[in-house]
Amino acid sequence: MYLFIILLNAALLMQSCYYRIGTVTMISTRNVESKLDYKLIKKYVSAKAKTKNDDVMQVTVDKAVKQCPEGEFLKNATFSVKGNGRKMKVVGDVWGLPTVNKNVEISVNAKVEFKEGDEVAFKTMGNGKIIQGKIIGINANTAIVQYTTEQNGPFKSQTKKIELKYEELTLIRKSEEMNIDTKKEEQPDIKPNLKVGDYVAFKDEITGNYLKGEISTISKNIAFVEYPDPNNPSKTKEVGKDVSLLTKIDKPQKETPLIEKKSIEVGDYVFFKKFEDAPELKGKVIQINSNIATVEYTDPTNSKTKEIELDIAKLTKVDK
């Protein structure tokens, strides 16, 4: 009798435990573009899944990645199974494409101090529109901004309040400057003839050096300029500037490559990489749309035929 109880408990214990089956450096159920700059979103994300089909690993990975709205794939993923292998657990780091507010460093933040009464600008989360307002309250890491919405058809303009982090704000005028301006006669704004896409030069508030960049958004007197990071030219930064502080310059000419690549057409065989550190794969071009080619290839992990869209510049034409 005791032996039966011991064996029964052992069987129940085996059914309730997960057993580690391995760890992979990177795993994804979606196409990973080598030209995109993926970032770490969240570490040690855990997910469990149960299925009657043979796709338990795919379902488990998808559940883990979907816990982060910006997630695309897992790195350093450890898998465990339970029972007959149709129950799986994964723990890994979610990587993806952060939103602009997380991914872009604004260089002026380190030197700017906000106070009540300061006039500021910020981008809305929905359509990226730039709105100006006035700080009416200060917290440790955030500010309360009061702003007025524009009149839209039959709807009257409204005064609203919003709480924003300091890094989401661009200082337009200090409260002291606004008090001085109220004593002067109002004069019309003189705006430089600038538009989205123009190349401009501006002075860095921290280093004092002059930088060059392209206007990505402009509204009223504020323009957001994207420019190469002086410390890492392969990446870009963004800064909000009063248009009066910008100088329009000629757009730089792209250098002509010394060696022309072979033209790629539908039906050609090519070498490509799914991402930078991945091994080189071979596939066949089945469709071309502008500069994007759809390549059909055999996945070496499961011998299934898959498709991936890639920039033609990333492909190397080879013989069949």
Buried (B, 14 or more C-beta within 10 A) or exposed (E): EEEEEEEEEEEEEEEEEBEEEEEBEBBBBEBBBBEEEBEEBBEEBEBBBEBEEEEBBBBBBBBBBEEBEBBBBBBBBBBBBBEEEBBBBBBBBBBBBBEEBEBBBBBBBEEBEBEEBBBBBBBEEEEEEBBBBBBEEBEEEBBBBEBEEEEEEEEEEEEEEBEBEBBBBBBBBBBEEBEEEEEEEEEEEEEBEBEEEBBBBBEBBEEEEEBBBBBBBBBBBBBBBBBBEEEEEEEBBBBBBBBEBBEBEEEEEEEEEEEEEEEBEEEBBBBBBBBEEEEEBBBBBEEBEEEEBBBEBEEEEEEEEBEBEBEBEBBBBEEE
